[in-house]
Amino acid sequence: MAATPPPPAAALEQMSSTKMFGGRNLRFHHQSTTLDCPMTFSIYLPPSPASNLPVLYWLSGLTCTDENFIIKAGAQRAAAAAHGIDLVAPDTSPRAGFYLNATNEQWKNWHTYDYVVKELPKVLSDHSEEHQFLGTQWEGMVH
């Protein structure tokens, strides 16, 4: 009996691209299989030729979106100049306040921990070549 192939990578739609501090700030949209709904995230890729860049996942509070951090925090300057860090900011509002998996059947699609720890790094990994997320090991980076 043949092994079941892994599911295809979720389609990733780029919503915007902005040059910032020598790097690129990108915003994407995709259908989450974990949360069973459309999701958005932003990612900042610094102008670093280094390989294996570290990744910082910014998890905003209950009423914040990915744009709150990306637009207002100014973390891209530090990520580009001082540290060479990729920044990822998922928009988990209003599904997350504590980034946990819901245990009540009523909230069965609110498995934000699984989305951030498992699905999002896999989506990034699956699309790293297509969207030039170079130099980063996406999977296994969030704990």
N, C-alpha and C positions, 0 to 999 in steps of 0.2 A: 504494500500500500504506500503510495507516494505521500510525502510530507506536505502539509498544507502550507502554501506560500504565505509570507507575511502580507498584511493588508497594504494597499498602495499608500504612498505618502499623501497626506491631505493636501489639497490644492492650496496654494499660498498666493494671495493677491496683494501685490504691492500697491499701497495707497498713496505714498509720498516718499520723496527722497530730497534731503536738504544737506548741503555742504556746511560743515560746522567744525571749526578748530582743526582744519586740515583733514578731517575724517568725514564720514557720512552718517546722517541720522535717517533711518528708514522706518516706515510704519507699514504694518501688514495686517491682513484680515484673513481668517481661515475658519473652517467649520471644525469645531472641537468634537471629537468622538467621545471624550471623557465627560464633557459637560453637556453634550447634545445641543449645542447652540453655536452661533457665530462668535468668534473671539477676535480681539485686536491686540496687537503688541507693538511696541517700538523697540528699536535696537540702534545703538550707536556703535559704529565701527571706527576705531581710531586709525590714524595714518601710520600704522606700525608695520614694518616689514618683518617683524619677529614672528616666529611660529609659536603655537601653543599658548596664545594669549589667555590670561585669566578672564573669567566672566563674572560680572556682578549682576545678580538678579535683584531688581528693586521691587519690593512688594508694598504697594501703597495701601492706605487705609480703606475703609468701607466705602466712602463716597468719592474717592479719587480715581482718576483714569490714568492710563499710561502717559497721557499728555501733561498732566500736572507735574510730574517729575521731570520729564524730558524738556518741557518748555521753561519751567520756573527754577529748577535747582541749579543749573549751570555746571552740573557734574561732568559734562563733556570736556570742559577745559582741563580738568584734573586727569580725566581718563586718557586724554590725548597726550598732554605734555609731560605729566609727571609719572604716570603709571602704565600706560599702554594696556588699558582694560576695555573689554567689550562690555557695554551696558545693555541689559535687557529689562524692559518694563512692561509686563503684561497688564492689560486692562481687565481686572477681575471684578470690577464693581458691577452690580451690587451683590455679587455672589460671595464675596470674601470679606471678612473682617479679621479672621484668625487663621486663614489658610488651612482649614481642616477638611476632612471628608465627612459629609453629613451621614449620620447613622439612622435617621428617621426616614421612612419610606416616602413621606411627603416631600422631602428635599433630596431625593435619590440622585438627581443630576448635579447636585452641588458638591462635587468632589474636587475642590480647588487644590488640595494638597497633591492629588494625583496629576492634575493638569500641570501644575508648576514643576513638580519633581520628575514626572515621567513623560507626559505628552509634549509639552513645549520644547524641552531639550531635544526630543526625537524629531519634532517638526523642523527645528533649526538644523539638526544634523542631516536630515533627509534632503534639505534644500540648500545646504551650504555651498555646493559647487554652482548650482543654478543662480543663486543670488550673491555669490562671491563673499560668503562668510568665511574668509580664508584665515588660516592660522589658529583656529580654535577647536578644541575638543568639546563639543556641546554636551554629549551624553555623559551622565554620571557626575556632572558638575554641581548639582544642587543637593544640599543635604540639610 
